Structure formats: C-alpha cells, structure tokens
Amino acid sequence: MAVRQGCSLDRVFHASSFGPNLSDWGERALVEIMTCAAEGLTLTVRAAFGQDAMTPAPVWTDITDDVLEGGVRRGAQFEVDRMEPGGADVTLSNTHGDYWPGNAGGAHYPHVRPSTRFNIRATYLGTTWDLFTGFVTDWRNAYLGVGGAVPVARVTLVDALRFLRGFDLNVDPGYAQEKSGTRIENVLDDMGWPARDRDLDAGVSEVQASGALEHKGALEHCDDVLKSERGRLFVTGDGAIRYDDRHARYKSPLNLSQTTFGDGPDELGYHDVEFEFSDQLIKNDVRAQRVDGVERTASDAVSQGVHGKRSRNTSGLLNTDDNEVQDQVNYDVARLKDPHSRVKSITLRPRRDQAALLAQALGRELADRITLRLDDASVDGPFHIEGISHLFRAGFWETQWWVSDGDAESAWVLGVPGFTELGYTTRLAY
C-alpha cells in the first residue's frame, strides 16, 4: 500500500468494487482507513503462503493491496521486564474471498492457515525498514458494515519467541557449563531455528551444566539464563532472534546516541512524552539464589523507613559463582531503592515533520540509544528503547517508544564504593 499525502479519494477507494449493498458506515470506514499518510512512504505487507514456518529463506507473496489498517508492538514497557513475544495485527479486505480458509477458489487456498509467516515493512525515500516479522496465530473473518457489506480478515501475528514458549526441551545428558550466549545458541539449535536468523552475543557469565532436561519449557530455561546474565532476548523487525549480553549497551553501537529529541532549534520534535513518578519500581529488600548456592541479600534501611519494605526475590539462577549473585542484589538495591521521576515513553507522529521524523520512527530498533532534552523537566540525557509500537491507518502513522535511562546503570556501576571489590565492574561494564 503506497500511502501518499494528499492523494485523491478515487485513487484509494472504489465503491463499485464492493457491490450495491455497501452501507454508509462501511464506506466511511474504508475511506478513513485508506486515505494517505505521508508523501513518499510505502507500506508493504507480505505473507509466505504454503511454506513451513521455519523455512530459512521464504518466498513472499505481496498482499499489500488488501491491507486496511494494522499495528505492531515489540519489547517491554519497563527496563526490569523481560522481553515478551512481540505481536502485530493486520486487517485485510476479503471482498475477493481469498482469505476464507475453506474457499477452494481462493488465490491462497489451501494455505490460509496458522503459522504462516508475515512481514511488515516500510520504505521511505528509497530506504526500507522491516518493522515486524512473525507468524499467524489466528485468522478472524468478519464483516464491516450492515448485512455483510465488506468482508475482512483480521490476522493476529506473534514473533519467534512464541516458538520458544511452545517448545519443550528434552535433552539428555543436557547442556554443559558454558557461556550464556552459547546456551541460547544450543536451545535454538534444538528448537530448529534457522542459523541465518540469529544475532547472538557470546555472553559474559558462565551458566551451570543443566543435567538431563525433560519437558522443560525452552522459553522458561532461556529466562533462567537471562536472569543469570542480566541479558535481553528479543526478535528484531526482520525476524532474527537477538541476544544482547549485559555488556552490549556499554559498547558500540548501543552506547552511541542515534539522534536527539527536544524543544531546541536543532533537536527533533515529538508528539508526546509520558513521565512516571511512582512506587512501582521501588525495591529495598532484594534476595537471590542460584541453583546449589547460598541465598544472597541486600537492603537499604533508609528506603525501608520511608517507603516500607519492598521485596524482590529471585531463585533458580544458573550462575556458577555466589559473588555474581551478590553483585546482582547490590546492584538492584542501589538502582531501585529510591523512586525516580522517569521518562516512560516518547511518541512520534511523523507527519508533522516527515523529512526528519519518518526515518527515526521507522528505523530505530530495540535497545537503540537516543537523547532527549527537555529544559522545563530538567531532562537532558540518553535513553535506551525498551519497547516499540507502530499504528497505521487513515492518513495516520504513530510510533511510540518505551524507554529506560541510558546513564543510570553505567553511572551506578562505576560510582558505588565497594562495587569493584565484589568484582562486578569487570563483569557488568567497561
């Protein structure tokens, strides 16, 4: 679907193609959805009909002409959250009947089925960015308007982390003691995920040998690895499973700000910035224990006196050293004992300045670093993108990023007395 600002109605909508019973409500809905969003912006939606879910290089079928609206969401809303499977929703016009699963005359029959891979991408001024690649979990056929005037197919998509969630590990004699990135690699091998669709750091921490695993959820096991390493696992817009170890954000390119937003003359504009100043993240009594290890604790009496005791308990860590576990609880208390007024999210509506904003809205990936300057709010610093959403419909594009403070972790790691003695400086940051 080429979405061009200012294009005329008859170029994007023909009532006659929907028959004489098209209702007023249905007509308005289609007009609103299909009008243009930005000059030079092209949205493309593709499906790999008839191919296995894990085919390394799928052959795509372009179904953009049927797209009415959609949205993408990936990542987490808080820096302490794990990355959940990303998702997307696309509404397709089904006036030709191609998206009825049982329609033997349909163009995609008999391949309108769950697990079909989809790709959503956008092109602006010759540059293409993949916004989401995932798999169908549900085809929901429905109608717009009165009397079934406009049949549609609403497609629900989820990314490759869903396969980890749905796959059980049965490994005997199990995995050897190894770096965290090697363990993630081995799990993906056992799941059968294509090697070309991976981007994995080596890892910093060693994780314990697993012993024989029977009916152990693959995502659950990866979560244990992530908690032990303090790494992040997510799926990029082009569908690769990516693992960032805990050093990743302190090295190039993630330690380099990609652009600056703010209110100054040389800074990019934004639609909205959402702040949060709450008790949601306060933790002042933190405990953690590795498998076959001793529980390690850290607390802050001053914070407990002001806010009450706020506990966090983590078990089942796979670290091979109790000192690493002690480092983790010390780190959590120092970072979370006090509430902070934090920037929670940044929202862009690129049409206000599409030449400057569209490349940013489309091109940023999870974990990327940006800078935000707001004089009134005393905000001037870097942030990492923890979550991304895109909404596209009638003459409308909105991108929202959930962010975390890019300096908070590194400043604390390098500045707290006694931290080096625990060995964490050499393991967490450079």
N, C-alpha and C positions, 0 to 999 in steps of 0.2 A: 504494500500500500504506500504509494508516494503521497506524503502529506505536505501540501504546499500552501503557504499563507496566501489568502485572497483568491483562491480558485473558485469558480462559479459552481452553483448547485447542480446544474445539469451534467457536470463532468464527474460528479461523485455519486449521483443518485438518479435512477430512472424508475419511476413508479410503475410503469407498464410491465417491468420485468417481474413484479410481484403479483400480477393479476388484478382483477377488478375489485376484489374484496378487501384490499388493503385499508385498514382503519386509519382515522386521523391520528390516533395515539401512536400506532405503529410507524406511520410516516414521519411524524415528528421525531420519534426515537432514532430512526435511521439517519435523518438529516443531521441531528445533533452529533451522532457518533461519527459520521463520515466526513464532516467538514474538515478544513485543513488546519494543520498545527504550526508549521514553520517552513519558511522558504528554504528549499534545498535539502530538507530532511526526508529520508526514505526509511520506512519501517518494513522489515521483511520477516515473515514467519514461515518456517519450513518444517516438514514432517518426513520421517524416514519410514514410510509405509512399507510393510511386508518384510522388514529386516529385524534380525534379532537385536535385543536391547543392547547387548554389549559388542555389537559389530564395531571393530576399531575405526573404520572409515565409512560411515553410512552414506548412501546415495540419497540426496534430499529431493523432496517434491515441494515446490514453492506453492503455498496456499494463501499468499498474502491478499489476493483479491477478495477472499471471503472474510477477512478479519474485520470485525466491527469495533471491538474495544478489548482492553486487556490490562494486566498488571503483573508486576514482578516483585518478589520480596526475598531477600537473601541476608543471612548473617544474624546478628544478635542485637538487642537493644541496650544491653549493658556490657561493660568490659569484663565483668566477672561471669557472664553467662557463657555457656558453651555454644558453639555454632549449631543450630538446629538445621535439619534439611531445608533447603530453600524451596520456594514454590512459585507458581505462576498460574494465572487464569486467562484464558483467551475465549472470547465469544465469536463464533463463526456463523455467517449466514449459511443456511442449509436449504435455500429455495430450490436448488437443483437436486437435493436428496442424496448427495454424495456422502454425508456423514451419518446416515442411518446404518447401524451395523448389519441389519438384515437385508439391505437393499442390494440384490444381486446385480442390478443395473448401474449401481453407483460407480463412480470413477475409481474409488479406492477399495472396493469390495474384493476380497473378504478381510481386508487389513485394517478396518476401523476397529481397533482393539486396544485394551490397556497395554501398557509397557512400550507403546510406540514412542520413539524419541522425537522431541520437538526442539527447535532452535529459534530464538527470538533475537534479532539483531537490528541495528540502526546504522544508516550511512548518512554522513553529513559532509558535504564538500569533498567527496572522494575518499573519506576515511570511514571504515566500517568497524563497529564495536559489537561484540557479542554480549548481550545483556542477560541471557539465560539459556541454558541447555539442560533439558531434563526429560522426564518420561510421564506418559499419561497414566493417571490413577483412575480417572473417571470420565466417561463421556455422558453428559447430561443433555439429552434432547428436550427442547422446549419450544414455546411459541412466543413471539411478540405480537401484541395487538389482540383484537377481538376475533374469535372464530378461526383461530389458527392462521391468521393472515401471513405471518412471517416466521417460518420455522428457523430455529437456530440450534447450534450445538455449542454447549458450554463445556470447555475442556479444562480439567484440573490437572496440573502438572506438578511434579516434585523432582528434585535433583538427585544425584547419585548417592547421597548419604542415605537415602531410603533403602538402597540395596544393602548397605551395611546394617541398617536397623532390622531388615527382614532376613538376614543370613546368620545361621548358627555355625560356630566353629566346632569342628570335631577333629582334633589334631592330636595324634599320638606318635611319638612321645612328647609333643608340644614344642614350644619355641625355646631356643637357647637364650641365655643372658646376652643382651645386645643393646645397641643404641636405640633410642625411641623411634627415630626415623626408619631404622631397619625393621623394627617390629610392625610399624604401619605398612611398610612395603610388603612384608610377609603376609599380613592379613589380606591385603588387596590381591596378592597372588592367589591365595586360597579362595577368594571370592570370584576370581576370574576376571577382574577389572583390567582393561587393556593398558599395557605399559605406556603407550603413547599418550594416554590421558591422565598422566600423573605429574605432579611438580612437588617433590618431597625434599625437605631439609634432612640432613643426616641426624639431627638431634644432638643434645648436649648431655643429658642424663643417660646412664645405663638403666635398663629395666630388667627386673628379675626374670629368670627362666620360669616359664609358665607351668611346667608339668603338663600331663595329658589334659586336654580340654575336651569336654563332652557337652554338647548343647549349650555352649557359651555364646551369647549374643555378640556378634562381631562389633557392633557399634558400642555396646557396653564395655567390651575389652579395650577398644580404642579410647573410650572415655577414661578408663583407668590409666592408660598410657599418657593421655593429655594432662590429666590432673597431676601426674607424677613429674612430667616435664614442664608443665605450665605452657604448653604449646597450643596451637589452634589448627583445627582441621575443617576445611570448607571446600565448596565446589565453586570454581571460577565461572565467569559468564560463558566461556567457551566449552564448559563441561569437564574440565580437568579437576581431579581431586588434588587439592593442595594442602600441604602440611608445613606450617611455619613453626620452627622450634623457638625457644624463648629468647634466643639471640637475634632473631630475624629483624625485629623492629629497631635494633640498635646498629644495624648495618645498612649499607646502600642496597637497594634504593629506598627502603622503607623509613630510613632516618632522614630523608630529604623531602622537604615540603614541595608539593607539586604546584601549588598556587595559593594566593591569599585572597580571602573574602573579608569585606568590611565596609565601612562607611566613608572611607577616604577616597580621594580622586583617583588614585592609582590602584584601587582594590576592586575586586569583582563584587557585584551586588548579589543579594539573596532575597528570597521571598519572606522567610520567617526563620527565626532562631528560637528554639524552645529551651528554657532553663529548668533546672530542678534543684531544689534545696530541701531535702527530706531526710528522714531517718532510715530510709530503705536499705542503704548500703553500710550502715554502722555495724562494725564487728569489733568487740573489745575483749572477747574471751574465745580464743581460737585454739583448737586441738586437732591434731592429725596423727595418723599412724600408718606406717607401711606394713605390708604383709610380713609377719615374723619379726616385727620391730617393736620398739617401745613407744608408747604414746608421748608425743612432744606437745608442749603447751606454750602459749604466750598470752599476756593480758596487759591491760592498762587500767590502773586503779582510778586515775583521774577521769577517764572517759566513763568508766562504770559508775562513778559517783554522779556524774552529770546526766547520763543517758540511761542508767540501769545496765545490767549485764546483758550484752547482746552476743550470743554464742554462735560459733560456726565449728562444725565437727566433720572431718573428712577421714574416712578409713579406706582400707584396701589399696593404698598407694603401692606402686611397684618399684619405688626407689631401692637402691642397694645400700644406702647409707643413711643412718638416722640423722646425721648432721644436715643433710639436704632437707629432710623433713622439718628440722628445727628452723632452718633458714626460711622455709615457706611460712610457717606460722608467725615468725618475727616480721616477715615482710607484710603479711596480711594485717596484723595489728597496726603497724606503723602507717599503712596506707588507708585503713578503714576505720580507725578508732574515732575520728572526728568527721562530722558532716562537712561537706564542701558544696558551695554553690557551683554547680557544674553545667556546662553546655550539654544538653541531652541530644538535640538533633538540629540539623540545618536543612531547610527546604529551599529548593530552586524551582522557579518556573521560567524556563529558559527563553520564552518568547519576549520577555522584557528587554533582553539584550542577547539575542540568539548567537550573534557572531562570537561573543565572548563566553557565553554560558553553555551552549549546547555541547561543545567538546568536553567540558568538565562534567556536565550531567551524565553524558553517555560513557565517558572514558575512564572514570575512576573505578577502582576495584577495591574489594575488601582489604583492609589493613593499610591502604594508601594513607599518606600523611598530607594534611593540608594545614593552612594557617588561617586563623580568624582573629580579626582586630575590631573590637567594639569599645570605643572610648568611654561611653556612658556606663557600661557594665564592667569596666576595668578588666576587659578580656584582651589579651594580646599573647598568643602562643600557638603552638602546634597541637593538632588533634589527629587521631587515627580513626579511620572509618571502620566501624564495627558492624553496621548493617546498612543495606541499600534497598530502596523500593523505587519502582517506576510505575506511574499510572499514565495511560494514554487513551484518549477518547477525543470527541469532537473539538477540534481546534484547541486541544489542551494536552500539555505534557507537564508532569510534575515529578521531580526526583527528590527523595528525602534520604538523608544520611543520618544514622545514629552514630555518635562519636564518643571517643574517650580522650582524656587529657594526654597528649603525647609526651609531656615532660614529667608528669607526676611520678611515673615508675622510675625513670632513669635518675631523676634528681634524688629520690629517696635512696635508691640503691647505692649511689656514690657518696651520700652525705651522712648516713646514720652511723654514729660511733659504735664500734664493736662489730659492725657487719662484716668487715674484711676478715676479722678473726674467725668468723664462722665459715669463711670460705665462699660466701655467696657471690661476692664481687667477681670472682674469677669464673663463676658458672652462669650468672644471670646477665651481666652486661659488660661491655668493654669500656 
